[in-house]
Amino acid sequence: MPDLHIGDIGEDVITFLTDNLGPFFDGIKEALNFLLRMVYNVLGGLPPVAMIIVLAVIALLVTRQVVLTLVLTAGLLLIESMDLWYETMQTTTSVLVATLVALVIGIPLGIWSAFSPPLRTALRPVLDLMQTLPVFVYLLPTILFFGVGDAPGLVATIVFALPPAVRLTQLGINQVDPETVEAATAFGAGRWEILREVQLPLAKDSIMTGVNQVIMLALSMVVVAGLVGGSGLGGVVVNAVQGLQIGASIEGGLAVVVIAIYLDRVSAALGGQRGLVPSWWPKLGRGRGAHATTPEPELTPA
């Protein structure tokens, strides 16, 4: 077989992009750094104990499980006792920003591919490549494009975590019962109304599973961010491994486990309910009194 020099071709492409699209990559880097600073100012702006109380209240409202909330709160207090709180907030900031960008890109792509078989066929090998290509292969190009710091690790995290958002959104929409869509069409609903009022609500469980998977995959990349100069728990773990500091590596790994459990349980609970409002909260527009409303008449197809 002849040598096709694939590596040389790829290197030439990366060199061309670096030389000609430098301002474009600088703009992306500045945008990502702005998002990181903005989110971190929220998470790191409060004292640790106050932020732990806020996170505990959020966990209680979302999961509605007192025991689980107490366990999560104990884990967060453990992070503070190990003096890793601000590093944990830096890591959480990177995970939230990477998740946000991945969902902003992935969910619309999943909706589009659900209605476009050619796009779905074209995306399949790309998503397979993104999920199977070793992260260190595209980590070097991100360093060349964005330099050393938080940006290259964040971009690598977004690329690694994006596929579940696309796949599970597309899968959830395609699994909606066609008869339900036909019934909505019979009532005179348009294409966008069917998508907004029928298909997306029925695909919510699958989409939220994709959100949960994106968060977990993003969190699994924290060490990679530390390898390229990223801040947070990734830097703590990398420095501990390089210096053979067993105790520091155990503490950094334990902090990652605690925040992973917190994000997993909260995001999973969000997929099983309509919002943060508890089930016992009074629903407006129902019951008797001044705020009572008359039921709308049932619609029948023409």
C-alpha positions as CSV (number, residue, x, y, z in Angstrom):
1,M,0.0,0.0,0.0
2,P,1.4,3.5,-0.8
3,D,2.0,5.9,2.0
4,L,-0.7,8.6,1.8
5,H,1.1,10.9,4.3
6,I,-2.1,11.5,6.2
7,G,-0.2,13.0,9.1
8,D,1.6,15.5,6.9
9,I,-1.7,16.5,5.3
10,G,-3.3,17.0,8.6
11,E,-0.3,19.0,9.9
12,D,-0.5,21.3,6.8
13,V,-4.2,21.9,7.4
14,I,-3.6,22.8,11.0
15,T,-0.7,25.1,10.0
16,F,-2.9,26.8,7.4
17,L,-5.7,27.4,9.9
18,T,-3.3,28.7,12.5
19,D,-1.7,31.1,10.0
20,N,-4.9,32.4,8.4
21,L,-7.6,32.2,11.1
22,G,-5.8,33.5,14.1
23,P,-8.2,36.4,14.8
24,F,-11.1,33.9,14.6
25,F,-9.6,31.6,17.2
26,D,-8.7,34.6,19.4
27,G,-12.3,35.7,19.3
28,I,-13.5,32.3,20.4
29,K,-10.9,32.2,23.1
30,E,-12.0,35.6,24.4
31,A,-15.7,34.6,24.4
32,L,-15.0,31.4,26.3
33,N,-12.8,33.2,28.8
34,F,-15.6,35.8,29.3
35,L,-18.2,33.0,30.0
36,L,-15.8,31.4,32.4
37,R,-15.2,34.7,34.3
38,M,-18.9,35.4,34.4
39,V,-20.0,32.0,35.8
40,Y,-17.1,31.9,38.2
41,N,-18.0,35.3,39.6
42,V,-21.4,33.8,40.5
43,L,-20.1,30.5,42.0
44,G,-17.1,32.0,43.7
45,G,-18.6,35.3,44.7
46,L,-20.2,33.9,47.9
47,P,-18.2,32.5,50.9
48,P,-17.9,28.7,50.8
49,V,-20.5,28.1,53.6
50,A,-23.0,30.4,52.0
51,M,-22.6,28.8,48.6
52,I,-22.9,25.3,50.2
53,I,-26.3,26.4,51.7
54,V,-27.4,27.6,48.3
55,L,-26.4,24.4,46.6
56,A,-28.1,22.3,49.3
57,V,-31.3,24.3,48.9
58,I,-31.2,23.7,45.1
59,A,-30.6,20.0,45.6
60,L,-33.5,19.8,48.0
61,L,-35.9,21.6,45.7
62,V,-34.8,19.6,42.7
63,T,-34.5,16.1,44.1
64,R,-37.0,16.4,47.0
65,Q,-34.9,13.9,48.9
66,V,-33.8,14.9,52.4
67,V,-31.3,12.1,52.9
68,L,-29.7,12.7,49.5
69,T,-29.5,16.4,50.1
70,L,-27.8,15.8,53.5
71,V,-25.3,13.4,51.8
72,L,-24.5,16.0,49.1
73,T,-24.1,18.7,51.6
74,A,-21.7,16.6,53.6
75,G,-19.7,16.0,50.5
76,L,-19.5,19.8,49.8
77,L,-18.4,20.4,53.4
78,L,-15.8,17.8,52.9
79,I,-14.4,19.7,49.9
80,E,-14.2,22.8,52.0
81,S,-12.5,21.0,54.8
82,M,-9.8,19.8,52.3
83,D,-9.3,23.5,51.2
84,L,-10.3,22.7,47.6
85,W,-13.4,24.8,47.4
86,Y,-12.3,27.4,45.0
87,E,-10.6,24.8,42.7
88,T,-13.9,22.9,42.8
89,M,-15.8,26.0,41.8
90,Q,-13.3,26.6,38.9
91,T,-13.9,23.0,37.7
92,T,-17.7,23.4,38.1
93,T,-17.5,26.6,36.1
94,S,-15.7,24.9,33.2
95,V,-18.2,22.0,33.3
96,L,-21.2,24.4,33.2
97,V,-19.7,26.5,30.4
98,A,-18.8,23.4,28.3
99,T,-22.2,21.9,28.9
100,L,-24.0,25.2,27.9
101,V,-22.0,25.5,24.7
102,A,-22.4,21.8,23.9
103,L,-26.2,22.0,24.4
104,V,-26.6,25.2,22.4
105,I,-24.9,23.5,19.5
106,G,-26.0,19.9,20.0
107,I,-29.8,20.2,20.7
108,P,-30.5,22.3,17.5
109,L,-28.4,19.9,15.5
110,G,-30.3,17.0,17.0
111,I,-33.6,18.6,16.1
112,W,-32.4,19.3,12.6
113,S,-31.1,15.8,12.0
114,A,-34.3,14.3,13.3
115,F,-36.1,15.8,10.3
116,S,-33.3,15.5,7.8
117,P,-32.1,12.0,6.9
118,P,-29.2,13.3,4.8
119,L,-27.9,15.4,7.6
120,R,-28.3,12.5,10.0
121,T,-26.3,10.3,7.7
122,A,-23.6,13.0,7.4
123,L,-23.4,13.6,11.1
124,R,-23.2,9.9,12.2
125,P,-19.5,9.4,11.2
126,V,-18.5,12.8,12.5
127,L,-20.1,12.0,15.9
128,D,-18.5,8.6,15.9
129,L,-15.1,10.2,15.3
130,M,-15.7,12.8,18.1
131,Q,-16.5,10.0,20.6
132,T,-13.8,7.5,19.6
133,L,-10.8,9.7,18.7
134,P,-8.4,9.8,21.6
135,V,-8.7,13.2,23.2
136,F,-4.9,13.8,23.1
137,V,-5.0,13.7,19.3
138,Y,-7.0,16.8,19.0
139,L,-5.6,18.4,22.2
140,L,-2.4,19.5,20.5
141,P,-4.3,21.4,17.7
142,T,-6.4,23.2,20.3
143,I,-3.2,24.3,22.1
144,L,-1.9,25.6,18.7
145,F,-5.2,27.4,18.1
146,F,-6.0,28.8,21.6
147,G,-2.7,28.7,23.4
148,V,-2.1,27.3,27.0
149,G,-4.8,28.0,29.6
150,D,-8.4,27.2,30.2
151,A,-9.6,27.7,26.6
152,P,-7.9,24.6,24.9
153,G,-9.1,22.3,27.6
154,L,-12.6,23.8,27.4
155,V,-12.7,23.3,23.6
156,A,-11.5,19.7,23.9
157,T,-14.2,19.2,26.6
158,I,-16.9,20.6,24.3
159,V,-15.9,18.4,21.4
160,F,-15.8,15.3,23.6
161,A,-19.2,16.0,25.3
162,L,-21.2,17.2,22.3
163,P,-22.3,13.9,20.6
164,P,-24.8,12.7,23.3
165,A,-26.7,16.0,23.0
166,V,-27.1,15.5,19.3
167,R,-27.8,11.7,19.3
168,L,-30.3,11.7,22.2
169,T,-32.2,14.7,21.0
170,Q,-32.6,13.2,17.5
171,L,-33.5,9.8,19.0
172,G,-36.2,11.3,21.3
173,I,-37.9,13.2,18.5
174,N,-37.9,10.3,16.2
175,Q,-39.4,8.0,18.8
176,V,-42.5,10.2,19.2
177,D,-45.6,8.2,18.2
178,P,-46.5,9.1,14.6
179,E,-50.2,8.9,15.5
180,T,-49.7,11.7,18.1
181,V,-48.2,13.9,15.4
182,E,-51.0,13.0,13.0
183,A,-53.6,13.9,15.6
184,A,-51.9,17.3,16.2
185,T,-51.9,17.9,12.4
186,A,-55.6,17.0,12.3
187,F,-56.2,19.7,14.8
188,G,-54.6,22.2,12.5
189,A,-51.3,22.6,14.3
190,G,-48.4,23.8,12.1
191,R,-44.9,22.3,11.9
192,W,-43.4,24.5,14.5
193,E,-46.3,24.1,16.8
194,I,-46.1,20.4,16.6
195,L,-42.4,20.5,17.4
196,R,-42.8,22.9,20.3
197,E,-46.0,21.5,21.8
198,V,-45.9,17.8,21.0
199,Q,-42.5,16.4,19.9
200,L,-40.2,18.3,22.3
201,P,-42.3,17.7,25.4
202,L,-42.6,14.0,24.6
203,A,-38.9,13.8,23.9
204,K,-38.0,15.5,27.1
205,D,-36.8,12.4,28.9
206,S,-34.4,11.5,26.1
207,I,-33.2,15.1,25.8
208,M,-32.6,15.4,29.6
209,T,-30.7,12.1,29.5
210,G,-28.5,13.7,26.9
211,V,-28.0,16.7,29.1
212,N,-27.0,14.4,32.0
213,Q,-24.5,12.6,29.8
214,V,-23.0,15.8,28.5
215,I,-22.4,17.0,32.1
216,M,-20.8,13.7,33.0
217,L,-18.5,13.6,30.0
218,A,-17.5,17.2,30.5
219,L,-16.6,16.5,34.1
220,S,-14.5,13.5,33.0
221,M,-12.3,15.9,31.1
222,V,-11.1,17.9,34.0
223,V,-7.7,16.2,34.1
224,V,-7.2,17.0,30.4
225,A,-7.8,20.7,31.2
226,G,-5.1,20.5,33.9
227,L,-2.6,19.0,31.4
228,V,-2.8,22.2,29.2
229,G,-2.6,24.7,32.0
230,G,-6.3,24.8,33.0
231,S,-7.2,25.8,36.5
232,G,-9.3,23.8,39.0
233,L,-9.2,20.3,40.2
234,G,-7.5,19.1,37.0
235,G,-4.5,21.2,37.8
236,V,-4.5,19.9,41.4
237,V,-4.6,16.2,40.2
238,V,-1.9,16.8,37.5
239,N,0.4,18.5,39.8
240,A,-0.1,15.8,42.5
241,V,0.7,13.1,40.0
242,Q,3.7,14.8,38.6
243,G,5.1,15.4,42.1
244,L,4.1,11.9,43.4
245,Q,1.9,13.5,46.1
246,I,-0.4,10.7,46.9
247,G,-2.4,12.6,49.5
248,A,-3.1,15.6,47.2
249,S,-4.1,13.3,44.4
250,I,-6.5,11.4,46.6
251,E,-8.1,14.7,47.8
252,G,-8.4,16.1,44.3
253,G,-9.9,12.9,43.0
254,L,-12.4,12.8,45.9
255,A,-13.5,16.4,45.2
256,V,-14.1,15.4,41.6
257,V,-16.2,12.4,42.8
258,V,-18.3,14.6,45.1
259,I,-19.1,17.3,42.5
260,A,-19.8,14.5,39.9
261,I,-22.4,12.9,42.2
262,Y,-24.0,16.3,42.9
263,L,-24.3,17.3,39.2
264,D,-25.4,13.8,38.2
265,R,-28.2,13.6,40.9
266,V,-29.5,17.1,40.3
267,S,-29.4,16.9,36.5
268,A,-31.1,13.5,36.6
269,A,-33.8,14.8,38.9
270,L,-34.4,17.7,36.6
271,G,-35.3,15.3,33.8
272,G,-38.0,13.7,36.0
273,Q,-40.0,16.8,36.8
274,R,-41.3,19.9,35.1
275,G,-39.2,22.4,37.1
276,L,-38.1,23.5,40.6
277,V,-41.6,24.1,41.8
278,P,-42.5,21.3,44.4
279,S,-45.6,19.2,43.8
280,W,-47.3,20.6,46.9
281,W,-47.0,24.2,45.7
282,P,-50.4,25.7,44.8
283,K,-51.0,25.9,41.1
284,L,-52.3,29.2,39.8
285,G,-55.5,29.3,37.8
286,R,-57.0,26.2,39.6
287,G,-59.4,25.8,42.4
288,R,-62.0,28.1,43.7
289,G,-61.8,31.8,44.4
290,A,-60.9,35.0,42.5
291,H,-58.2,33.3,40.5
292,A,-60.3,30.4,39.3
293,T,-60.6,30.0,35.6
294,T,-63.2,28.3,33.5
295,P,-62.0,25.2,31.6
296,E,-61.4,25.6,27.9
297,P,-63.8,23.8,25.6
298,E,-62.6,20.6,24.1
299,L,-61.6,20.8,20.5
300,T,-62.7,18.3,18.0
301,P,-61.2,17.8,14.5
302,A,-63.2,19.3,11.6
